């Protein structure tokens, strides 16, 4: 809404400036044009401050993205089959002396 008001004030300032320049005694219209332009600037600043998102309380830096993506983990298929050790081939315990 305030943006449209600012646009209307700029449009009115433009019209006043053109009419003031074309008229012989149009100095007062030029002054009104300047005033309308200043009012449009004030309304525009007010609209920007009203719609500005709230600032963060902490000054944090955004997380950095890695330059290259890590390689995907290899897909796990079925585990390899391991031959079962027979009891005869197992190492015999060493007696402690």
Phi, psi and omega in degrees: 000314179293331178295319178293324177295319177297318178298319180295321178293322177294320178297316178296321179296321179295315180296316179297322180294315181295315180294321179294325178285330180278337182273146179293317180253054185257019181296323179294325178292326177294319177297320176295324177297318178295318180295320179293324177293319178294320178295323177295322178294319179295317179294322179293318177296320178297321179293321179292319179291327181290324183263006181287132178291151181295142181284152177288149179285322182261140176269093180246151176270145180292151180296140182276137176275142179294149181295319177232149179282143179292153180293141180293149179292142180294146180289135181271119176262196180295140181294149180293148181279131179250133179291135180288137179283133179279151182297334182287330183273355180288147181291138180283143179294145180270126180288142178273132179248000000 
